[in-house]
């Protein structure tokens, strides 16, 4: 139960973190439905974000989302995730129009892997440069992750 100025709210997951000395609040709603989540459920999460003053909303569903729910989430920057058989499908991350293919594992890895700092020996400067993993490195990491999941959990991620 989360207490806000306009009432009490049931929240499945509440996370708080500080970045750049600013406190951020994230709300996550989990829906274990057989049917697709409708627009109204996403709108309710959006209203909770406003009431609580949270910066990010995430909805996780086992049954998928109706098209109106997806449109609403994209318009309001709410992340939508479908969980099915240990696989995650990201339908919406934010309202950023520059995202081309949100289900691209390389895009996901590039956005979520931490950058490495290195010296560029070909440059005339001793300044550190940010270096990001190449697609080949990401592919190797994804293959290794799949191997580890199969080993630990007995699930073959490539079987579908």
Secondary structure, 3 states (H helix, E strand, C coil): CEEECCEEECCCEEEEEEECCEEEEEEEEEECCCCCECHHHHHHHHHHHHHHCCCEEEEEECCCECHHHHHHHHHHCCEEEEEECCEEEEEECCCCCCCCCCCCHHHHHHHHCCCEEEECCCCCCCCEEEECCCHHHHHHHHHHHHHHHHHHHCCCCCCC
